[in-house]
Amino acid sequence: MLPEFRSHTSAPLAHQLELRLGLPPQLETGRLDVERVAGIAVLAAAHSDGYAATAHLLGLLAALPAPSEAGERFWSDLWRSSGTAYLLPTNIKELVLRSLAGEGTGLAGQILSAVDEMTPPQRVAAAEVIGQALAESDHLPDLKTQALGELWLRDLELTAWRVLHANHKPADPAGRNAFIDAWTSI
């Protein structure tokens, strides 16, 4: 019988394999039986939403100018227009690196804090800066930069929320039963 795993675990998959299945990271694949391979597949599937959302979050950031001398003006303009330093490369570098290892909740939280901190005029100004950079890098001169930037910001915000949601902790058994009772009583 396959083990049941919930997708709420936020630890990297390798750690979960060791913790839940007793598989050390150095284990040779030739020593795995079908049951353990199935367990690995179940754990990987349980983590797929969080990993996919984290990968998308990183992909959105990768669409922006690189945090190098060439992109320095963009990041400076984004800071001034958005009124927040939460998105500056120096403030998210460690979180991006942790996200590359599969732990995206810190980056998602930082992004949601940045978006939440912006006033409506700052969001409009930030969207213009982002849209301009995207239009130039993707060679999309026909699209309105403000609309393009706003779509990117919405996608960033929703994806950050998806990362956090995929890694949420489960309700206690009483809370879960209350949820089931509420739905079955309709």
C-alpha positions, 0 to 999 in steps of 0.5 A: 500500500502506498503511503499518504503524504500531504503537500503542506510540507515545506522541507526540500524533497531530499529531506522529506525522503530521508525523514519519511522514507528513511532514504539517506541522500547517498543511497544508490538507486540500485538498492531501491525496491518498487515500494520505495520508488512508489513512495518517492513518486508520491512524495514528489507529487505531493510537493509538485504544486509548491515546486511548480509555483516556486519555479514560476516565481523564479521565472518571473524574476528571471524575466527582469534585467539581471542584477548587474551593472547593466541592470542597475538603472532598472533596479534603481528605478524600480526602488524609486517608483515602488517605494519599497526596497523589498524587491531589490536584489541585495534584499532577495538574493539569499531568498532566491538562492533558497528558492533554487533549492526548493524552499520558496516560502521566504521569497514568496513572503518577501514579495507579498510584503513588497506588493502590500507596501506599495500604494496604488500610485506606487504600484502603477509607477512600478508597473510602468518601470517593469513593463518598460523593461519587459517590452525592451527585453522581450521585443514587445514594442506594441504592448503598452508597458503599463499594462504589461508591467501590471500583468507581471505584478499580478502574476508575481503576487498570485504566484507568491500566494500559491507558493505560500498556499502550497506549503501551508501547515494542515489544520489540526484534526478538530479543524479538519473535521469542522471543515468536513462537517461544514461542507457535508451539512450544505 
